[in-house]
Amino acid sequence: MMTRGSLLSLQLVALATFLLLSVTAGAWRNPDAVVATIAGMRGVVAMTVQNAPAQIALKNIPTTAPMTTNVTRLMLDFAAMLIGLDAADSAKAKERA
């Protein structure tokens, strides 16, 4: 299981990559350019990782981004159902999904 520190480190790397790509590539002349897509996806990864600690490492703490957290919870539940490492977690995921 990932710890808070590893999740925050992953978020830092994603944000730094997003910033680096955005600054070095300059203004986007073509939003469909590969570097623009990669930079945008790094931003998405950073936002996802921001919400993951609320679901994984900081249980029973209210969220500040309810809609994003709901989507994150749904994706984590789908992963738990598909992978099914723990039968109890899979059953809880099926109830929530």
N, C-alpha and C positions, 0 to 999 in steps of 0.2 A: 504494500500500500504506500502511496506517496505521502510524504510529510508536508507540512505547511512550508517549510524551507525549500523543499524541492519544487513545489508548485510556484512559489514566489520567484525562484531562480528561473524557472521555465518562462514565466511571464516577463521577467526582465530581459531574457534573451530574445523573446518574440518582439517586445517593444523596441529593443535596441536595433534589431534587424529591420523592423518597419521604419524606424527613424533613419537609419543608414541608407536604405534603399530610396526612401522618399527624398532625402536631402541630396544624395549623390546623383540621382537621375534627373533632378530638377523638375521644372514644370512639365506636366504630362501633355504632350502634343497629341498623343494617341492613347486614349484610355484602354484600348484593347492590347497594348504592348505587353509583352511577357513580363517585363520588370514591374509594370504597374499592377498586373494581376498577382504576382508574387508578393509585392509590397502589401496589397490589400488583404491577401490571405494571411500574412503575418499579423496584421491588425486584428483579423478575425480570431486567430489563434490566441492572441493576447487577451481579447475580450472573453473568450471561452475559459481560458485558464483563470481569469479574474473571478469567474463564477464557480469554478470547480471547487475551491476550498470551502465554500459555503455548503457544498453537498458532500464533500469527502472528509475534510479535516476539521471543519468547524461545525459539527452537527448541533442542532437545536439552537442555532443563532439566527435571528431574522435576517432576511436578505435586504439589500438596498436596490436590487434590480429584479423585481418579481417576475416579469415576463421572460427575461433572459434566463432566470433561474428555473422557471417552469420548463423551458425548452431544454436546458441543460439536464434537468432531472429526467425528462423523458428520454433523452439520448443515453444517459447512464443506465436507465432501466432497460432500454432496448439492448444495450451491450450486456447487461447482466443476464437477460433472458437468452441471448444468443450464445454467450460463452458458458454461462451456467456453472461457474467454479464452485459456488456454494448453493446448495439446494434451498436453504432458508432465504438467502438474498434473492434468488430467482423467483421464489414464491411471492415475496414482498413486491418485487418489481412487477410481476404479472398483475397483482392487485392494483398497484398505482397506475399502470399503463392501461 
